[in-house]
Amino acid sequence: MKIAMIGTGYVGLVTGTCFADSGNDVVCVDIDEAKIAALRNGKIPIYEPGLSELVLRNAESGRLSFTTDLAEAVSASKLVYLAVGTPPADDGSADLSALRSVVDAIAPHLRENAIVVTKSTVPVGTNQWIFERLRAILGRDVDVASNPEFLKEGAAIEDFMKPDRVVVGVRSEKVAQTLHELYRPFLRTDRPFLSMSPQSAELTKYVANALLSTKISFINEMANLCERMGGDINDVRRGIGHDQRIGFAFLFPGVGYGGSCFPKDVRALASMARDHGLEPRIMDAVDLVNREQKKVLVEKFESHFGDEIVGKRIAVWGLAFKPRTDDIREAPALTLLDYLLQRGAVPQVHDPEATENIRQIYGSQLIYCEGAMDALNGADALAINTEWKAYHNPDFAEMRTRMNGHVIFDGRNLYEPARMVEHGFTYHSIGRPLASVSEEPQAV
Ligand SMILES: NC(=O)c1ccc[n+]([C@@H]2O[C@H](COP(=O)([O-])OP(=O)(O)OC[C@H]3O[C@@H](n4cnc5c(N)ncnc54)[C@H](O)[C@@H]3O)[C@@H](O)[C@H]2O)c1
Protein backbone atom coordinates (compact mmCIF):
# COMPACT_ATOMS: atom_id res chain seq x y z
CA MET A 1 0.00 0.00 0.00
CA LYS A 2 1.15 3.55 -0.61
CA ILE A 3 1.26 5.48 2.63
CA ALA A 4 2.01 9.12 3.46
CA MET A 5 3.04 9.67 7.08
CA ILE A 6 2.53 13.33 7.96
CA GLY A 7 4.76 14.21 10.93
CA THR A 8 8.08 12.39 11.18
CA GLY A 9 8.61 12.58 14.94
CA TYR A 10 8.92 9.69 17.33
CA VAL A 11 5.67 8.04 16.33
CA GLY A 12 5.65 8.98 12.64
CA LEU A 13 9.20 7.75 12.04
CA VAL A 14 8.74 4.46 13.90
CA THR A 15 5.31 3.77 12.37
CA GLY A 16 6.38 4.74 8.85
CA THR A 17 9.53 2.64 9.07
CA CYS A 18 7.70 -0.44 10.38
CA PHE A 19 5.04 -0.15 7.67
CA ALA A 20 7.82 0.08 5.06
CA ASP A 21 9.51 -2.94 6.60
CA SER A 22 6.37 -4.99 6.02
CA GLY A 23 6.43 -4.18 2.30
CA ASN A 24 4.50 -0.92 1.95
CA ASP A 25 5.71 2.18 0.10
CA VAL A 26 5.99 4.89 2.73
CA VAL A 27 6.86 8.53 2.34
CA CYS A 28 7.43 10.41 5.60
CA VAL A 29 6.62 14.12 5.51
CA ASP A 30 7.67 16.86 7.93
CA ILE A 31 7.81 20.66 7.98
CA ASP A 32 11.18 20.49 9.70
CA GLU A 33 13.54 20.78 6.73
CA ALA A 34 16.65 20.04 8.78
CA LYS A 35 15.11 16.82 10.08
CA ILE A 36 14.15 15.66 6.60
CA ALA A 37 17.59 16.55 5.21
CA ALA A 38 19.24 14.60 8.04
CA LEU A 39 17.02 11.57 7.47
CA ARG A 40 17.82 11.64 3.77
CA ASN A 41 21.48 11.48 4.77
CA GLY A 42 20.83 8.49 7.00
CA LYS A 43 20.96 10.47 10.27
CA ILE A 44 18.26 9.49 12.76
CA PRO A 45 17.09 12.43 14.90
CA ILE A 46 16.14 10.36 17.97
CA TYR A 47 17.74 7.53 19.89
CA GLU A 48 15.58 4.41 19.76
CA PRO A 49 17.11 0.92 19.88
CA GLY A 50 17.06 -0.77 16.46
CA LEU A 51 15.51 2.19 14.64
CA SER A 52 18.59 3.37 12.81
CA GLU A 53 19.26 0.00 11.15
CA LEU A 54 15.62 -0.38 10.16
CA VAL A 55 15.40 3.11 8.64
CA LEU A 56 18.60 2.62 6.65
CA ARG A 57 17.58 -0.81 5.39
CA ASN A 58 14.16 0.34 4.19
CA ALA A 59 15.46 3.60 2.73
CA GLU A 60 18.05 1.63 0.75
CA SER A 61 15.37 -0.74 -0.52
CA GLY A 62 13.44 2.29 -1.83
CA ARG A 63 10.33 1.57 0.25
CA LEU A 64 10.95 4.43 2.71
CA SER A 65 11.58 8.03 1.70
CA PHE A 66 11.51 11.47 3.30
CA THR A 67 10.18 14.75 1.99
CA THR A 68 8.84 18.18 2.88
CA ASP A 69 6.59 18.08 -0.19
CA LEU A 70 3.21 17.34 1.36
CA ALA A 71 1.22 17.72 -1.87
CA GLU A 72 3.28 15.17 -3.77
CA ALA A 73 3.26 12.66 -0.91
CA VAL A 74 -0.50 12.89 -0.30
CA SER A 75 -1.54 12.76 -3.94
CA ALA A 76 0.40 9.50 -4.38
CA SER A 77 -1.05 7.76 -1.32
CA LYS A 78 -3.98 5.53 -0.48
CA LEU A 79 -3.45 5.93 3.27
CA VAL A 80 -2.67 9.36 4.70
CA TYR A 81 -1.53 8.99 8.29
CA LEU A 82 -1.51 12.01 10.63
CA ALA A 83 1.25 11.75 13.26
CA VAL A 84 1.96 15.36 14.19
CA GLY A 85 2.38 16.44 17.81
CA THR A 86 -0.60 17.26 20.03
CA PRO A 87 1.17 19.04 22.88
CA PRO A 88 -0.58 20.43 25.94
CA ALA A 89 -2.07 23.92 25.74
CA ASP A 90 -1.83 26.19 28.79
CA ASP A 91 -5.12 24.89 30.22
CA GLY A 92 -4.02 21.22 29.90
CA SER A 93 -6.19 20.50 26.84
CA ALA A 94 -4.55 19.04 23.71
CA ASP A 95 -3.30 21.69 21.29
CA LEU A 96 -4.64 20.58 17.91
CA SER A 97 -3.32 23.50 15.85
CA ALA A 98 -0.72 21.38 13.97
CA LEU A 99 -3.26 18.65 13.25
CA ARG A 100 -5.88 21.14 12.06
CA SER A 101 -3.46 22.88 9.72
CA VAL A 102 -2.39 19.50 8.28
CA VAL A 103 -6.02 18.52 7.61
CA ASP A 104 -6.52 21.75 5.63
CA ALA A 105 -3.22 21.26 3.81
CA ILE A 106 -3.86 17.65 2.72
CA ALA A 107 -7.48 18.19 1.61
CA PRO A 108 -6.88 19.39 -1.98
CA HIS A 109 -4.39 16.58 -2.66
CA LEU A 110 -6.40 13.59 -1.40
CA ARG A 111 -7.11 10.88 -3.96
CA GLU A 112 -10.73 9.75 -4.47
CA ASN A 113 -10.24 6.54 -2.46
CA ALA A 114 -7.84 7.90 0.17
CA ILE A 115 -8.30 7.09 3.85
CA VAL A 116 -7.14 9.66 6.40
CA VAL A 117 -5.95 7.89 9.55
CA THR A 118 -5.14 9.69 12.80
CA LYS A 119 -2.18 8.21 14.67
CA SER A 120 -1.70 11.25 16.91
CA THR A 121 -3.34 11.09 20.33
CA VAL A 122 -6.39 13.31 19.91
CA PRO A 123 -9.39 14.25 22.06
CA VAL A 124 -12.66 12.46 21.57
CA GLY A 125 -14.53 13.90 18.62
CA THR A 126 -11.45 14.87 16.60
CA ASN A 127 -12.06 12.23 13.91
CA GLN A 128 -15.61 13.46 13.56
CA TRP A 129 -14.23 16.97 13.21
CA ILE A 130 -11.75 15.80 10.51
CA PHE A 131 -14.58 14.08 8.62
CA GLU A 132 -16.74 17.22 8.70
CA ARG A 133 -13.86 19.53 7.88
CA LEU A 134 -12.88 17.52 4.80
CA ARG A 135 -16.49 17.35 3.69
CA ALA A 136 -16.76 21.16 4.05
CA ILE A 137 -13.57 21.73 2.02
CA LEU A 138 -14.07 19.08 -0.68
CA GLY A 139 -17.86 18.83 -0.88
CA ARG A 140 -17.63 15.02 -0.64
CA ASP A 141 -17.18 12.38 2.05
CA VAL A 142 -13.66 11.16 2.76
CA ASP A 143 -13.00 7.97 4.74
CA VAL A 144 -11.39 8.75 8.07
CA ALA A 145 -10.19 6.45 10.84
CA SER A 146 -8.57 6.60 14.25
CA ASN A 147 -5.61 4.31 14.90
CA PRO A 148 -4.09 5.24 18.28
CA GLU A 149 -0.53 4.18 19.01
CA PHE A 150 0.51 2.34 22.17
CA LEU A 151 4.27 1.97 21.60
CA LYS A 152 6.68 2.70 24.42
CA GLU A 153 9.74 4.84 23.82
CA GLY A 154 12.81 2.68 24.37
CA ALA A 155 11.01 -0.41 23.01
CA ALA A 156 9.14 1.25 20.15
CA ILE A 157 10.12 -1.11 17.34
CA GLU A 158 9.41 -4.22 19.39
CA ASP A 159 6.07 -2.79 20.52
CA PHE A 160 5.07 -1.85 17.00
CA MET A 161 6.14 -5.14 15.43
CA LYS A 162 4.50 -7.23 18.16
CA PRO A 163 1.63 -5.14 19.51
CA ASP A 164 -0.47 -6.40 22.42
CA ARG A 165 -3.41 -5.28 20.29
CA VAL A 166 -4.23 -2.96 17.42
CA VAL A 167 -7.12 -0.57 17.90
CA VAL A 168 -8.92 1.17 15.05
CA GLY A 169 -11.88 3.51 15.16
CA VAL A 170 -13.83 3.39 11.91
CA ARG A 171 -17.08 4.50 10.35
CA SER A 172 -17.29 1.60 7.88
CA GLU A 173 -16.38 -2.10 7.67
CA LYS A 174 -14.51 -1.46 4.41
CA VAL A 175 -12.05 0.88 6.14
CA ALA A 176 -11.62 -1.62 8.99
CA GLN A 177 -10.73 -4.32 6.44
CA THR A 178 -8.12 -2.12 4.75
CA LEU A 179 -6.47 -1.35 8.09
CA HIS A 180 -6.63 -5.01 9.10
CA GLU A 181 -4.76 -5.89 5.89
CA LEU A 182 -2.14 -3.27 6.72
CA TYR A 183 -1.61 -4.68 10.21
CA ARG A 184 -1.88 -8.37 9.34
CA PRO A 185 1.93 -8.90 9.23
CA PHE A 186 2.17 -7.64 12.82
CA LEU A 187 -0.69 -9.77 14.15
CA ARG A 188 0.47 -13.19 13.08
CA THR A 189 0.51 -14.71 16.55
CA ASP A 190 -3.19 -14.14 17.09
CA ARG A 191 -2.84 -10.68 18.50
CA PRO A 192 -6.22 -8.95 18.49
CA PHE A 193 -7.32 -6.36 15.94
CA LEU A 194 -10.01 -4.38 17.71
CA SER A 195 -12.40 -2.38 15.58
CA MET A 196 -14.69 0.14 17.26
CA SER A 197 -16.16 3.60 16.81
CA PRO A 198 -13.73 6.51 16.33
CA GLN A 199 -14.86 7.97 19.67
CA SER A 200 -14.10 4.74 21.53
CA ALA A 201 -10.71 4.40 19.84
CA GLU A 202 -9.78 7.99 20.70
CA LEU A 203 -10.83 7.43 24.28
CA THR A 204 -9.04 4.06 24.54
CA LYS A 205 -5.67 5.75 24.11
CA TYR A 206 -6.29 8.27 26.88
CA VAL A 207 -7.79 5.67 29.22
CA ALA A 208 -4.78 3.39 28.76
CA ASN A 209 -2.31 6.16 29.60
CA ALA A 210 -4.49 7.42 32.45
CA LEU A 211 -4.61 3.98 34.07
CA LEU A 212 -0.86 3.41 33.70
CA SER A 213 -0.19 6.85 35.23
CA THR A 214 -2.63 6.08 38.02
CA LYS A 215 -0.74 2.90 38.90
CA ILE A 216 2.52 4.87 39.09
CA SER A 217 1.10 7.65 41.25
CA PHE A 218 -0.65 5.08 43.44
CA ILE A 219 2.49 3.08 44.21
CA ASN A 220 4.46 6.29 44.75
CA GLU A 221 1.94 7.47 47.33
CA MET A 222 2.12 4.06 49.03
CA ALA A 223 5.94 4.28 48.98
CA ASN A 224 5.78 7.63 50.74
CA LEU A 225 3.44 6.08 53.31
CA CYS A 226 5.92 3.24 53.85
CA GLU A 227 8.69 5.74 54.56
CA ARG A 228 6.61 7.59 57.14
CA MET A 229 5.37 4.41 58.83
CA GLY A 230 8.54 2.35 58.73
CA GLY A 231 7.48 -0.17 56.07
CA ASP A 232 9.39 -1.30 52.99
CA ILE A 233 7.59 -0.77 49.67
CA ASN A 234 9.50 -3.63 48.11
CA ASP A 235 7.99 -6.08 50.57
CA VAL A 236 4.59 -4.50 50.16
CA ARG A 237 4.93 -4.75 46.38
CA ARG A 238 5.67 -8.43 46.64
CA GLY A 239 2.86 -8.82 49.10
CA ILE A 240 0.28 -7.39 46.71
CA GLY A 241 1.75 -8.37 43.33
CA HIS A 242 1.18 -12.09 43.75
CA ASP A 243 -2.52 -11.38 44.02
CA GLN A 244 -3.65 -12.16 40.48
CA ARG A 245 -6.19 -9.36 40.59
CA ILE A 246 -3.30 -6.91 41.09
CA GLY A 247 -0.09 -8.19 39.48
CA PHE A 248 3.32 -6.51 39.35
CA ALA A 249 3.28 -4.44 36.15
CA PHE A 250 3.73 -0.70 36.46
CA LEU A 251 3.86 -0.79 40.23
CA PHE A 252 7.47 0.35 40.70
CA PRO A 253 7.97 3.33 43.00
CA GLY A 254 10.27 6.08 41.79
CA VAL A 255 10.69 9.78 41.12
CA GLY A 256 7.46 10.13 39.13
CA TYR A 257 6.54 9.68 35.49
CA GLY A 258 7.66 12.01 32.70
CA GLY A 259 7.91 11.93 28.94
CA SER A 260 5.79 13.36 26.20
CA CYS A 261 2.67 11.25 26.82
CA PHE A 262 1.60 10.43 30.38
CA PRO A 263 1.69 13.97 31.82
CA LYS A 264 -0.05 15.56 28.85
CA ASP A 265 -2.59 12.79 28.32
CA VAL A 266 -3.66 12.73 31.98
CA ARG A 267 -4.19 16.50 31.87
CA ALA A 268 -5.95 16.34 28.49
CA LEU A 269 -8.36 13.65 29.74
CA ALA A 270 -9.08 15.78 32.81
CA SER A 271 -9.70 18.76 30.56
CA MET A 272 -12.10 16.71 28.38
CA ALA A 273 -13.96 15.58 31.49
CA ARG A 274 -14.37 19.19 32.64
CA ASP A 275 -15.62 20.18 29.20
CA HIS A 276 -18.33 17.59 29.65
CA GLY A 277 -19.31 18.76 33.13
CA LEU A 278 -17.53 15.98 35.02
CA GLU A 279 -15.04 16.65 37.84
CA PRO A 280 -11.96 14.46 37.02
CA ARG A 281 -11.06 13.74 40.64
CA ILE A 282 -8.84 10.73 39.99
CA MET A 283 -6.95 12.34 37.07
CA ASP A 284 -6.35 15.54 39.04
CA ALA A 285 -5.01 13.52 41.98
CA VAL A 286 -2.76 11.42 39.73
CA ASP A 287 -1.29 14.57 38.19
CA LEU A 288 -0.83 16.28 41.56
CA VAL A 289 0.80 13.24 43.17
CA ASN A 290 3.17 13.01 40.22
CA ARG A 291 4.16 16.69 40.33
CA GLU A 292 4.95 16.25 44.04
CA GLN A 293 6.79 12.97 43.50
CA LYS A 294 9.23 14.64 41.14
CA LYS A 295 10.45 16.58 44.20
CA VAL A 296 11.07 13.47 46.30
CA LEU A 297 14.86 13.50 45.81
CA VAL A 298 14.93 17.26 46.37
CA GLU A 299 13.32 16.74 49.78
CA LYS A 300 15.82 14.03 50.64
CA PHE A 301 18.73 16.29 49.64
CA GLU A 302 17.28 19.11 51.75
CA SER A 303 16.92 16.96 54.84
CA HIS A 304 20.38 15.43 54.39
CA PHE A 305 22.43 18.51 53.46
CA GLY A 306 20.26 21.54 54.32
CA ASP A 307 22.23 24.73 53.65
CA GLU A 308 25.42 22.66 53.39
CA ILE A 309 24.42 21.82 49.83
CA VAL A 310 25.99 25.08 48.58
CA GLY A 311 29.09 24.31 46.54
CA LYS A 312 28.66 20.54 46.85
CA ARG A 313 29.53 18.45 43.80
CA ILE A 314 26.58 16.21 43.04
CA ALA A 315 26.90 13.35 40.56
CA VAL A 316 23.65 12.79 38.66
CA TRP A 317 23.15 9.48 36.87
CA GLY A 318 20.29 9.39 34.39
CA LEU A 319 18.69 12.39 32.69
CA ALA A 320 16.23 10.78 30.23
CA PHE A 321 12.70 10.29 31.58
CA LYS A 322 13.25 6.55 31.27
CA PRO A 323 15.95 4.16 30.00
CA ARG A 324 16.63 3.44 26.32
CA THR A 325 15.53 6.86 25.12
CA ASP A 326 17.12 10.31 24.82
CA ASP A 327 13.76 11.97 25.53
CA ILE A 328 13.92 14.45 28.43
CA ARG A 329 10.43 15.94 28.07
CA GLU A 330 9.01 16.38 31.61
CA ALA A 331 11.86 14.22 32.94
CA PRO A 332 12.13 14.11 36.76
CA ALA A 333 15.86 14.85 36.39
CA LEU A 334 14.97 18.41 35.37
CA THR A 335 13.33 19.06 38.76
CA LEU A 336 16.44 17.85 40.57
CA LEU A 337 18.87 19.80 38.34
CA ASP A 338 16.86 23.02 38.78
CA TYR A 339 16.97 22.57 42.55
CA LEU A 340 20.70 21.80 42.68
CA LEU A 341 21.56 24.83 40.56
CA GLN A 342 19.25 27.11 42.48
CA ARG A 343 20.87 25.97 45.78
CA GLY A 344 24.39 26.59 44.45
CA ALA A 345 25.45 22.94 44.06
CA VAL A 346 27.57 21.74 41.14
CA PRO A 347 25.88 18.90 39.16
CA GLN A 348 28.21 16.45 37.36
CA VAL A 349 25.88 14.62 35.03
CA HIS A 350 25.90 11.41 33.03
CA ASP A 351 23.38 9.76 30.73
CA PRO A 352 24.15 7.20 28.00
CA GLU A 353 21.96 9.01 25.43
CA ALA A 354 20.28 12.18 26.69
CA THR A 355 23.27 14.43 27.46
CA GLU A 356 23.00 16.49 24.26
CA ASN A 357 19.33 17.22 24.86
CA ILE A 358 20.11 18.31 28.43
CA ARG A 359 22.99 20.47 27.21
CA GLN A 360 20.55 22.40 25.03
CA ILE A 361 18.67 23.47 28.18
CA TYR A 362 21.44 23.92 30.74
CA GLY A 363 24.46 24.83 28.59
CA SER A 364 27.56 25.49 30.68
CA GLN A 365 25.75 25.28 34.04
CA LEU A 366 26.46 21.55 34.32
CA ILE A 367 29.59 19.41 34.14
CA TYR A 368 28.97 16.78 31.43
CA CYS A 369 30.73 13.45 31.92
CA GLU A 370 31.56 10.83 29.30
CA GLY A 371 31.38 7.87 31.65
CA ALA A 372 29.17 7.19 34.66
CA MET A 373 32.27 6.73 36.85
CA ASP A 374 33.70 10.07 35.67
CA ALA A 375 30.67 11.82 37.13
CA LEU A 376 31.63 10.51 40.58
CA ASN A 377 35.07 12.13 40.72
CA GLY A 378 35.16 14.27 43.86
CA ALA A 379 31.39 14.09 44.23
CA ASP A 380 29.79 14.67 47.62
CA ALA A 381 26.76 12.58 46.69
CA LEU A 382 25.20 10.63 43.84
CA ALA A 383 21.59 10.97 42.67
CA ILE A 384 20.00 8.38 40.36
CA ASN A 385 17.01 9.39 38.22
CA THR A 386 16.87 6.80 35.42
CA GLU A 387 17.24 3.04 35.71
CA TRP A 388 19.66 2.55 32.79
CA LYS A 389 21.00 -1.03 32.78
CA ALA A 390 24.56 0.30 33.09
CA TYR A 391 23.77 1.67 36.56
CA HIS A 392 22.40 -1.59 37.95
CA ASN A 393 25.63 -3.30 38.90
CA PRO A 394 28.46 -0.78 39.27
CA ASP A 395 31.80 -1.34 40.97
CA PHE A 396 30.93 0.02 44.42
CA ALA A 397 34.53 -0.08 45.64
CA GLU A 398 35.61 2.13 42.74
CA MET A 399 32.65 4.41 43.37
CA ARG A 400 33.70 4.84 46.97
CA THR A 401 37.25 5.65 45.97
CA ARG A 402 36.19 8.26 43.46
CA MET A 403 33.60 9.96 45.64
CA ASN A 404 34.35 12.51 48.29
CA GLY A 405 31.12 11.90 50.26
CA HIS A 406 29.58 8.46 50.43
CA VAL A 407 25.90 9.07 50.11
CA ILE A 408 23.54 7.91 47.37
CA PHE A 409 20.03 9.19 46.63
CA ASP A 410 18.48 6.46 44.51
CA GLY A 411 15.23 7.49 42.85
CA ARG A 412 14.79 4.06 41.23
CA ASN A 413 15.56 1.60 44.05
CA LEU A 414 18.35 -0.07 42.08
CA TYR A 415 20.27 -1.47 45.05
CA GLU A 416 19.73 -3.44 48.24
CA PRO A 417 19.94 -1.08 51.24
CA ALA A 418 21.76 -3.58 53.48
CA ARG A 419 24.42 -4.21 50.83
CA MET A 420 24.95 -0.47 50.35
CA VAL A 421 25.85 -0.15 54.02
CA GLU A 422 28.31 -3.02 53.59
CA HIS A 423 29.83 -1.07 50.70
CA GLY A 424 30.16 1.93 53.00
CA PHE A 425 27.40 4.14 51.65
CA THR A 426 24.54 5.99 53.27
CA TYR A 427 21.69 5.07 51.00
CA HIS A 428 18.42 6.92 50.49
CA SER A 429 15.84 5.18 48.29
CA ILE A 430 12.09 5.37 47.68
CA GLY A 431 9.67 3.86 50.17
CA ARG A 432 12.38 1.96 52.06
CA PRO A 433 14.09 2.77 55.33
CA LEU A 434 17.20 4.94 55.19
CA ALA A 435 20.35 2.78 55.28
CA SER A 436 23.17 4.73 56.86
CA VAL A 437 26.79 4.29 57.75
CA SER A 438 28.01 6.09 60.83
CA GLU A 439 30.73 8.24 59.17
CA GLU A 440 28.16 10.20 57.15
CA PRO A 441 26.47 13.30 58.54
CA GLN A 442 22.77 12.66 59.10
CA ALA A 443 19.94 15.14 58.82
CA VAL A 444 21.16 18.63 59.76
N1 LIG B 1 6.16 9.60 21.68
C1 LIG B 1 5.42 8.58 22.08
O1 LIG B 1 5.87 7.68 22.78
C2 LIG B 1 3.98 8.47 21.64
C3 LIG B 1 3.31 7.25 21.81
C4 LIG B 1 1.99 7.15 21.38
C5 LIG B 1 1.35 8.25 20.85
N2 LIG B 1 2.00 9.44 20.71
C6 LIG B 1 1.28 10.57 20.11
O2 LIG B 1 1.72 10.68 18.76
C7 LIG B 1 1.73 12.06 18.36
C8 LIG B 1 3.10 12.44 17.88
O3 LIG B 1 4.00 12.30 18.97
P1 LIG B 1 5.59 12.33 18.77
O4 LIG B 1 6.19 11.97 20.07
O5 LIG B 1 5.93 11.58 17.55
O6 LIG B 1 5.79 13.91 18.51
P2 LIG B 1 7.11 14.62 17.96
O7 LIG B 1 7.08 15.98 18.54
O8 LIG B 1 8.29 13.74 18.17
O9 LIG B 1 6.86 14.70 16.37
C9 LIG B 1 5.89 15.49 15.75
C10 LIG B 1 6.42 15.82 14.36
O10 LIG B 1 5.39 16.48 13.62
C11 LIG B 1 6.02 17.48 12.82
N3 LIG B 1 5.04 18.48 12.38
C12 LIG B 1 4.45 19.46 13.09
N4 LIG B 1 3.62 20.17 12.31
C13 LIG B 1 3.68 19.61 11.06
C14 LIG B 1 3.05 19.90 9.84
N5 LIG B 1 2.20 20.90 9.73
N6 LIG B 1 3.36 19.13 8.77
C15 LIG B 1 4.24 18.09 8.88
N7 LIG B 1 4.87 17.79 10.03
C16 LIG B 1 4.59 18.54 11.11
C17 LIG B 1 7.10 18.06 13.74
O11 LIG B 1 8.08 18.77 13.02
C18 LIG B 1 7.63 16.77 14.38
O12 LIG B 1 8.68 16.20 13.64
C19 LIG B 1 1.25 12.84 19.58
O13 LIG B 1 -0.13 13.04 19.49
C20 LIG B 1 1.57 11.90 20.73
O14 LIG B 1 0.74 12.12 21.84
C21 LIG B 1 3.31 9.56 21.09
Ligand as a Chemical Component Dictionary entry (heavy atoms), coordinates in Angstrom:
data_LIG
# 
_chem_comp.id                   LIG 
_chem_comp.type                 NON-POLYMER 
_chem_comp.pdbx_formal_charge   0 
_chem_comp.three_letter_code    LIG 
# 
loop_
_chem_comp_atom.comp_id 
_chem_comp_atom.atom_id 
_chem_comp_atom.alt_atom_id 
_chem_comp_atom.type_symbol 
_chem_comp_atom.charge 
_chem_comp_atom.model_Cartn_x 
_chem_comp_atom.model_Cartn_y 
_chem_comp_atom.model_Cartn_z 
_chem_comp_atom.pdbx_ordinal 
LIG N1  N1  N 0  6.159  9.602  21.684 1  
LIG C1  C1  C 0  5.416  8.581  22.077 2  
LIG O1  O1  O 0  5.873  7.677  22.779 3  
LIG C2  C2  C 0  3.982  8.467  21.639 4  
LIG C3  C3  C 0  3.315  7.248  21.810 5  
LIG C4  C4  C 0  1.989  7.146  21.379 6  
LIG C5  C5  C 0  1.346  8.247  20.849 7  
LIG N2  N2  N 1  1.999  9.442  20.713 8  
LIG C6  C6  C 0  1.282  10.568 20.106 9  
LIG O2  O2  O 0  1.720  10.678 18.758 10 
LIG C7  C7  C 0  1.728  12.063 18.357 11 
LIG C8  C8  C 0  3.104  12.445 17.884 12 
LIG O3  O3  O 0  4.002  12.302 18.969 13 
LIG P1  P1  P 0  5.586  12.333 18.772 14 
LIG O4  O4  O 0  6.187  11.968 20.071 15 
LIG O5  O5  O -1 5.931  11.582 17.551 16 
LIG O6  O6  O 0  5.790  13.905 18.505 17 
LIG P2  P2  P 0  7.109  14.621 17.957 18 
LIG O7  O7  O 0  7.080  15.982 18.539 19 
LIG O8  O8  O 0  8.292  13.743 18.170 20 
LIG O9  O9  O 0  6.856  14.697 16.373 21 
LIG C9  C9  C 0  5.893  15.486 15.754 22 
LIG C10 C10 C 0  6.418  15.821 14.363 23 
LIG O10 O10 O 0  5.390  16.485 13.624 24 
LIG C11 C11 C 0  6.021  17.478 12.823 25 
LIG N3  N3  N 0  5.043  18.476 12.376 26 
LIG C12 C12 C 0  4.447  19.456 13.093 27 
LIG N4  N4  N 0  3.621  20.167 12.309 28 
LIG C13 C13 C 0  3.677  19.608 11.063 29 
LIG C14 C14 C 0  3.051  19.895 9.838  30 
LIG N5  N5  N 0  2.203  20.899 9.727  31 
LIG N6  N6  N 0  3.360  19.131 8.773  32 
LIG C15 C15 C 0  4.239  18.094 8.876  33 
LIG N7  N7  N 0  4.865  17.786 10.026 34 
LIG C16 C16 C 0  4.586  18.537 11.111 35 
LIG C17 C17 C 0  7.100  18.058 13.735 36 
LIG O11 O11 O 0  8.080  18.767 13.021 37 
LIG C18 C18 C 0  7.626  16.768 14.381 38 
LIG O12 O12 O 0  8.677  16.200 13.635 39 
LIG C19 C19 C 0  1.247  12.836 19.582 40 
LIG O13 O13 O 0  -0.129 13.041 19.494 41 
LIG C20 C20 C 0  1.574  11.903 20.732 42 
LIG O14 O14 O 0  0.737  12.122 21.844 43 
LIG C21 C21 C 0  3.309  9.561  21.088 44 
# 
loop_
_chem_comp_bond.comp_id 
_chem_comp_bond.atom_id_1 
_chem_comp_bond.atom_id_2 
_chem_comp_bond.value_order 
_chem_comp_bond.pdbx_ordinal 
LIG N1  C1  SING 1  
LIG C1  O1  DOUB 2  
LIG C1  C2  SING 3  
LIG C2  C3  SING 4  
LIG C2  C21 DOUB 5  
LIG C3  C4  DOUB 6  
LIG C4  C5  SING 7  
LIG C5  N2  DOUB 8  
LIG N2  C6  SING 9  
LIG N2  C21 SING 10 
LIG C6  O2  SING 11 
LIG C6  C20 SING 12 
LIG O2  C7  SING 13 
LIG C7  C8  SING 14 
LIG C7  C19 SING 15 
LIG C8  O3  SING 16 
LIG O3  P1  SING 17 
LIG P1  O4  DOUB 18 
LIG P1  O5  SING 19 
LIG P1  O6  SING 20 
LIG O6  P2  SING 21 
LIG P2  O7  DOUB 22 
LIG P2  O8  SING 23 
LIG P2  O9  SING 24 
LIG O9  C9  SING 25 
LIG C9  C10 SING 26 
LIG C10 O10 SING 27 
LIG C10 C18 SING 28 
LIG O10 C11 SING 29 
LIG C11 N3  SING 30 
LIG C11 C17 SING 31 
LIG N3  C12 SING 32 
LIG N3  C16 SING 33 
LIG C12 N4  DOUB 34 
LIG N4  C13 SING 35 
LIG C13 C14 SING 36 
LIG C13 C16 DOUB 37 
LIG C14 N5  SING 38 
LIG C14 N6  DOUB 39 
LIG N6  C15 SING 40 
LIG C15 N7  DOUB 41 
LIG N7  C16 SING 42 
LIG C17 O11 SING 43 
LIG C17 C18 SING 44 
LIG C18 O12 SING 45 
LIG C19 O13 SING 46 
LIG C19 C20 SING 47 
LIG C20 O14 SING 48 
# 
